[in-house]
Amino acid sequence: MDALYPRLLVSRFADSFRFYDGVLTEVAGGTRVKGEPSGPYANWDLGEEALLALLDRSMMERLTELAPPAAGDSVMIVLKVDDVALAAETGVKYGGRVVAPPADRPEWGPTARTAHLRDPEGNLVEFQSY
């Protein structure tokens, strides 16, 4: 199970895809699980664990207050959870700020549900369930 993994928010998806597909498969021994150079999403695993995911940042710009080209928003931490709403409430309880409330995301997967918060330092965090 993927407990926590990084997701890079990229503006040049095809270029980033080619770079990470080469490096993660040939150098790190990873396997591409999903994605194509056209985007908007790709992910690689190492064994049974997530290694890295890429996301076209325009998708996050539509969901959150990201404004292009927000230089500080190039990485998002993703945490898989059982209950997205409870995770978001807990994040707020401990100092986070909701930027996209819990919502179903059928365009990402038939049972996908996410919430997006900023941690106290302003880092973008996604809580997700599938």
C-alpha positions in Angstrom: 0.0 0.0 0.0 1.2 3.5 -0.8 1.1 5.4 2.4 2.9 8.6 1.3 4.5 9.6 -1.9 5.6 12.7 -3.9 3.7 14.1 -6.9 5.5 16.6 -9.1 3.3 19.3 -10.6 4.8 20.1 -14.0 4.1 22.5 -16.8 6.1 20.7 -19.4 4.5 17.3 -19.0 5.9 15.6 -22.1 9.5 16.7 -21.3 9.2 15.7 -17.6 7.6 12.4 -18.5 10.5 11.5 -20.8 13.0 12.4 -18.2 11.4 10.5 -15.3 10.4 7.5 -17.4 14.0 7.1 -18.4 15.6 7.8 -15.0 13.1 5.9 -12.9 13.0 2.8 -15.1 16.7 2.6 -16.1 18.4 4.0 -13.0 16.1 3.4 -10.1 14.6 0.1 -11.2 11.0 1.5 -11.2 8.1 0.4 -13.4 5.7 2.8 -15.1 2.2 1.9 -14.0 0.2 4.5 -15.8 0.7 7.4 -18.2 1.8 8.5 -21.6 3.8 11.6 -22.7 0.6 13.4 -23.6 -0.4 13.4 -19.9 -2.0 14.6 -17.8 -0.9 12.0 -15.2 1.7 9.3 -14.9 3.1 7.2 -12.0 5.9 4.8 -11.4 6.2 2.1 -8.7 9.2 0.4 -7.1 8.0 -3.0 -6.2 4.6 -2.6 -4.6 5.2 1.0 -3.5 4.6 4.2 -5.3 7.9 5.9 -6.3 6.8 9.1 -8.0 3.8 10.6 -9.8 3.6 13.4 -12.3 0.6 15.7 -12.8 0.1 18.4 -15.3 -0.1 21.4 -13.0 -3.1 22.9 -14.9 -5.3 20.2 -13.3 -4.4 21.4 -9.9 -4.8 25.1 -10.9 -8.4 24.3 -11.7 -9.0 22.8 -8.2 -6.9 25.0 -5.9 -5.7 28.6 -5.7 -2.5 27.7 -7.7 -1.7 30.5 -10.0 0.6 29.9 -13.0 3.5 29.9 -12.7 3.5 29.6 -8.9 7.2 28.6 -8.5 6.7 27.3 -5.0 4.2 24.8 -6.1 6.2 22.2 -7.9 5.7 19.3 -5.4 2.6 17.9 -3.7 2.6 15.3 -0.9 -0.1 12.7 -1.5 -1.5 10.6 1.4 -3.8 7.7 0.9 -6.5 7.6 3.5 -9.7 5.6 4.3 -11.8 8.7 4.9 -11.0 11.9 2.9 -13.4 14.1 4.8 -12.1 13.0 8.2 -8.5 13.4 7.0 -9.3 17.0 5.9 -11.0 17.8 9.2 -7.9 16.4 11.0 -5.6 18.4 8.9 -7.5 21.6 9.7 -7.5 20.7 13.4 -3.7 20.6 13.3 -3.2 23.9 11.4 -3.9 23.1 7.8 -6.1 25.2 5.4 -8.5 23.6 2.9 -8.0 24.8 -0.7 -10.2 22.2 -2.3 -12.8 20.5 -0.1 -13.5 16.8 -0.1 -15.0 15.8 -3.4 -15.5 12.8 -5.7 -13.2 12.8 -8.7 -14.8 10.3 -11.1 -12.6 11.7 -14.0 -9.6 10.4 -12.0 -11.0 7.0 -11.3 -14.5 5.6 -10.7 -14.2 5.8 -6.9 -11.5 8.5 -6.6 -12.1 11.1 -3.8 -9.7 13.8 -2.8 -9.3 16.9 -0.6 -6.4 19.4 -0.9 -5.0 21.4 2.0 -2.0 23.7 2.6 0.1 22.6 5.6 1.2 25.4 8.0 4.2 26.1 5.8 2.1 26.4 2.7 2.9 23.1 1.2 0.2 21.4 -0.9 -1.1 18.1 0.5 -3.6 15.8 -1.1 -5.7 13.3 0.9 -7.0 10.6 -1.5 -9.0 7.4 -1.5 -9.9 5.0 -4.3 
